[in-house]
């Protein structure tokens, strides 16, 4: 079971990253929405779109927990300089599609 801070039974809430996309795993309940206004953009990595990295779409109530989770990851502690060009997905808008927050 996962607590509100994102800590599962096996971890302290540090964001885990998928090798292919290098975007941390977002728990399904953190994506739940009923309307576009329920969603917010948050940095998916230490840089976020504003710094040349990536963002994720989240349900607004989870924004603070997500920020703490990404900031506490070992990946951020060891990361060098941010990329110069943001990910192509950064140009996308926030949407609630099929009950999930997404960047389109």
N, C-alpha and C positions, 0 to 999 in steps of 0.2 A: 504494500500500500504506500502511496505517495503522500507526503505531508504538504501543507500549504507552501512551504519554502522550496518544494521540489525535491526534497531528500527522499529517496526511496529506501527500501530496506538495506540496500547494499552500498549506499554512498552518502556523502555529506551535502548533496545538492549541487555539486560542481557540474557544470554543463559537459555533457559528453558530445563528441563530434563524430559525424559520419565521415568516413574517409573520402568518399566520392564527392560530396558537396561541400564538405567542411563547414556545414551549418549545424549548430548544436541541435540535439533532439528536443522537440517541443512536445510536452505531454498533451494528449488529445483534449483534455478538459481545459487547457489553457488557450485553445483555439475556438471554443464554442461561442456562437453568436446567433442573434436573431435578425440583426440589421447591420448595415455598413457602419453606422455610428457606434456600434459595440466594439469595433476593432481599432487598434492603435499600431503604429510602426515602432519597432524597437531594434537596437543594434543586435545582429546575430553573432557578431564577433567583437573583438576589442575596438575595432575602428568604426564599425557601422557605416552606412552609406555616406554620412557626412564626412567621414575620414577616409573614404576610398575602399571601404569593406562592403559588408552585406547587412541587410536588415531582414527581420521577420515580421509577420503580421501576428498579433496576439489579441485575445480578448482583454479589454481594458483593465479589469480587476487584477490581472496577473502581471501587469507591466513592472511594478516595483520588484516583485519576486524574481521575474526574469532578469532584470538589470543586476540584481544582487548575484544571481546564479552565474551569469556570463562574466561579470567582474571578478568573481571568486575562482574562475577556472584556471587551472595550471597553464592553459594555452595563453591566456592574457599575460600571465606573469613572465612567460618566456618569449613572447612575441617581439619581433623587431619592429622596424618602421612599418607604417600602414602603406598599402599599395597606393599608387598615384591615381589610378582610375577605378571608380566604383563599379561594382557588379552591374550587369545589364538589368537585373531585376529591380535595381534602385529606382528606375524610371517609372515603375508600376504604381498604380493606385491601390488603396485599401478597399477590399470588398468582403462582404459576407456571402459566401457561396456554399450552398448545401449545408448550412449550419456551421461552417468553419471560416475563420478569418484567413484571408489569402492576400498576397500581393499580385496584382495583375498588370 
